[in-house]
């Protein structure tokens, strides 16, 4: 048996799960939120119960030491040397990485180089890695990349219709994100369909604050909605997704803003927030919509349309479809949005909604009737277990 910790470090947060491998038993999980603030919150599960406390957490090193000390304090581990490895989620691996890898200086250098492609994510992952490396000097470390799963796309899908030198010299291409999530739910969906993964055609909908859709044909990603960065694709919480690129220089001139300021607007002030004027959170927008807010209604309608358009194009590209999977925050919890998507797809794909089954939140469930031509599932994502599996496979 081996204890492996799966780590997901953000710019101001640190999520973790400690596994006993290969049984995949979760020994504990938790999160440190608001890192860098005096009122940071540390939550850890002890004997199935959440234990939380608010305290100053200066940086990720403090956060890592806090959680490792808690593992010993609560007798989750007798000694930190029991943790043989840490698996770290890294958003962007560029073309360097098509699978998870053991971390060395060259890997760190390449991930650091890719920070400009994922400035909100890769730096945090490196900070988390360095903090764990310092606190667990006897453990091995593995990086698992959100982009890796999508490296199976063909060139006619990932190359943009731009000067080809932009790709060869600057690596501008479609990379995609959320790969670990798309991979997990597609594999689980094949099990629920009682089919060999290689014989399935599945479209996975990772719908949360960040959102992406992937066509998984025979277990391989053949297309995905996010592109060069997490800004591309469908509408998201604060990100615009795909738009006419001519809008960018036009509005820079109209507003008198710099490219950097425009990048902030497109990433943090657009999407559901920008259209609704209410919030980037689907729950707040649904509430406002129910209260008659027309912009909130419009925001959700655009979101649903973008999802449906993407699913339709992937169905055509794959030449068939066995199942659709909803996952992530909106996908797992917003049954109204799920139903709207399925209703719009019903005429073409035959996704006949089981309205009672669809009212579930956050639980694995078949959402369509027995007569539905295409099965639709809710499958809660589990990126951490994928990280743990890859880490265990690499470190043995």
ABEGO torsion letter per residue (X at the ends): XBBBBBBBBBAABBBBBBBBOAAGBBABBEBBBGBGBAABBBBBBBGGBBBBBBBBBABAAAAAAAAAAAAAAAGABABAAABABBBBBBABAEAABABBBBBBAAAAAAAAAAAAABAAAAAAAAAAAAAAAAABAABBBBBBBAAAAAAABBAAAABBBBBAAAAAAAGBBBAEBGAAAAAAAAAAAAAAAGBBAAABBBBBBBBBABBBBBBBBGGBBABBABBABAABEBBBAABAEBBBAAAAAAAAAAAGBBAAAAAAAAAAABEAAAAAGABABAAAAAAAAAAGBAAAAAAAAAAAAAAAAAAAAAAAAAGEBABBBBBEAAAAABAAAAAAAAAAAAAAAGBBBBAAAAABBGBBBBABBAABABBBBBBBBBAAAAAAAAAAAAAX
